[in-house]
Amino acid sequence: MELEYSDKNSRRSKLYIGVGFVVALMVAGTVFVALQSNALLSGRDVEMRSVVVATRDIPARKAIEEGDVAVRSLPADPTNETAFSSLDQVLGRVAGSSVASGQLLTRNVLASTTEGQTFSILDPNEEFDPNGPDLRAVSLTVEAANAVAGTLVPGQTVDLIVTMAINPEVGLSPDEAAVQQARFIPGPSTKVTLQSMTILARNGDLYIVRTDVATAEKIAELQAVGGVFTMILRPEVDDRVADTEGSTVDRLIEEFGFPVPVPPDLDQRSAGN
């Protein structure tokens, strides 16, 4: 049996070959244009920008020192347009949040929005709330022995204990004072007065803490009457309000069973000799 030849298959094959050739030309043209564009871009000058970056991890509330930061030159783009451009703009300022090594330093990572000031009353990214508390910064003196051995640093949260001399006879008449002596005696009294206060800055034994204006008045009055302050460090996760009764010498004697000194019986000892 003899097969009959048809030129229909031949024409179809030629069509496929022609279409493939056209597609190949289109791909080659696209690649050529892309290569030409890249060549033009690589020859173009790239705008560079000087930016300040951290050269090591900087903890929150730490004053930025030389060695913490350096100036680097990076291609300018929207991600670094708000970065500081010189070391003078950041040295001595306080980091409001932890800064990782290699991170750009921008205004929102600093605690202070004012150059030359190393702390801010508002927390990083916190906006002023006209309906909120009247936040203020107030200073007080706490000796190192009363401030966790002087190891406290800005950013930590503390409670404030005050010890002050109490004289229950002040302002009383002689007769009233005689009655009062049967119940109370002059002496020191200790009490936790303020809790969950943030340390904003420190210079030796002088601490600047964040509080509201009414509490700042109380701190000023406690200092005026000779109150001795003790700062105790709180865990960061503990935001509870502790309820305490305070402490006086008589309460300590009763609670711990301290023996109370009595006058020695000298006559009996003399008789024994």
Summary of the structure (lengths in Angstrom):
residues: 273
radius of gyration: 38.2
end to end distance: 155.0
largest distance: 156.1
contacts: 621
relative contact order: 0.10
helix: 31%
strand: 26%
